[in-house]
């Protein structure tokens, strides 16, 4: 499976290829009930792709239990990222959401329950 990105006049700019299977992801920390006071906050996850395609991650933060989201990291290729707490709104109903993409297929997972920042 592939997606072609074309420019003016139909010129092929880039071809993105991936298998047919969708990647999976599970947020592992913080995952609910924690009180985060340290600096920085480490967000971590487990992800896999049945086709072994390379994966990239996009991390979002919500201070209001998922009503609104803000991007805190993008184009991450590791299974964790450090977030500076001075760059996010503190709250007692906070959650992280991590999106995973193999270049074509995308899915996400959210912290199982809220935590405090």
Phi and psi in degrees as a GROMACS rama.xvg file:
@    title "Ramachandran Plot"
@    xaxis  label "Phi"
@    yaxis  label "Psi"
@TYPE xy
-150.799  161.319  UNK-2
-125.253  130.348  UNK-3
-99.661  134.855  UNK-4
-107.865  118.033  UNK-5
-110.829  147.644  UNK-6
-101.435  -164.216  UNK-7
-55.9175  138.67  UNK-8
73.9265  11.6261  UNK-9
77.7483  15.6448  UNK-10
-70.0894  127.005  UNK-11
-69.2306  117.311  UNK-12
-92.6601  -38.3221  UNK-13
-162.112  145.616  UNK-14
-117.7  124.769  UNK-15
-107.004  124.109  UNK-16
-116.221  146.784  UNK-17
-158.7  160.088  UNK-18
-70.0564  -176.181  UNK-19
-87.8819  -15.101  UNK-20
-84.8517  146.909  UNK-21
-86.1702  138.961  UNK-22
-69.2716  161.287  UNK-23
-120.884  155  UNK-24
-150.929  144.594  UNK-25
-136.637  120.199  UNK-26
-70.181  129.97  UNK-27
-108.412  -25.1241  UNK-28
-162.215  140.637  UNK-29
-70.3721  144.577  UNK-30
-123.892  8.63523  UNK-31
127.306  134.147  UNK-32
90.6531  -13.3469  UNK-33
-76.018  156.504  UNK-34
-115.931  113.9  UNK-35
-99.0611  113.794  UNK-36
-121.207  -10.3681  UNK-37
-78.7688  172.455  UNK-38
-134.838  119.297  UNK-39
-88.3465  176.345  UNK-40
-91.5778  125.203  UNK-41
-95.7259  122.04  UNK-42
-103.6  128.232  UNK-43
-134.031  160.506  UNK-44
-156.752  165.368  UNK-45
-117.447  130.165  UNK-46
-139.725  152.88  UNK-47
-152.531  162.705  UNK-48
-136.558  121.144  UNK-49
-58.3968  -25.2019  UNK-50
-90.4217  -0.611248  UNK-51
61.0205  30.172  UNK-52
-72.6307  149.852  UNK-53
-65.4385  142.352  UNK-54
-115.015  145.509  UNK-55
-126.668  154.214  UNK-56
-127.15  149.47  UNK-57
-130.482  121.672  UNK-58
-110.204  130.81  UNK-59
-123.141  155.825  UNK-60
-126.519  141.041  UNK-61
-128.39  125.89  UNK-62
-88.5169  -4.10617  UNK-63
-127.653  41.0513  UNK-64
62.1452  32.3973  UNK-65
91.6014  8.29598  UNK-66
-72.1136  -44.6419  UNK-67
-125.816  154.136  UNK-68
-133.467  145.497  UNK-69
-130.721  142.901  UNK-70
-75.4557  130.973  UNK-71
-117.213  -14.7373  UNK-72
-161.847  144.141  UNK-73
-143.85  159.597  UNK-74
57.5412  36.0657  UNK-75
-80.1377  138.841  UNK-76
-114.899  -4.6056  UNK-77
-95.0681  175.684  UNK-78
-96.9585  22.6097  UNK-79
-163.062  163.018  UNK-80
-149.94  148.236  UNK-81
-100.791  130.178  UNK-82
-114.184  128.589  UNK-83
-74.9621  116.807  UNK-84
-63.9079  -18.6039  UNK-85
-72.7604  -11.3748  UNK-86
-97.4297  2.32018  UNK-87
-127.478  159.356  UNK-88
-79.9574  129.367  UNK-89
-71.0059  152.894  UNK-90
-174.27  168.527  UNK-91
-104.486  0.165975  UNK-92
-126.631  44.2735  UNK-93
-85.0852  150.948  UNK-94
-149.015  154.475  UNK-95
-111.987  146.29  UNK-96
-125.614  133.477  UNK-97
-121.02  125.419  UNK-98
-97.1838  141.9  UNK-99
-123.951  141.575  UNK-100
-137.395  141.388  UNK-101
-99.8467  13.2808  UNK-102
105.049  -24.2238  UNK-103
-129.081  -51.9224  UNK-104
-91.4027  142.352  UNK-105
-136.824  140.766  UNK-106
-148.354  171.638  UNK-107
-146.354  166.937  UNK-108
-140.714  150.479  UNK-109
-119.235  147.809  UNK-110
-45.4242  137.936  UNK-111
-62.3505  -33.2113  UNK-112
-147.19  168.993  UNK-113
-75.8751  161.526  UNK-114
-139.413  171.832  UNK-115
-109.03  134.903  UNK-116
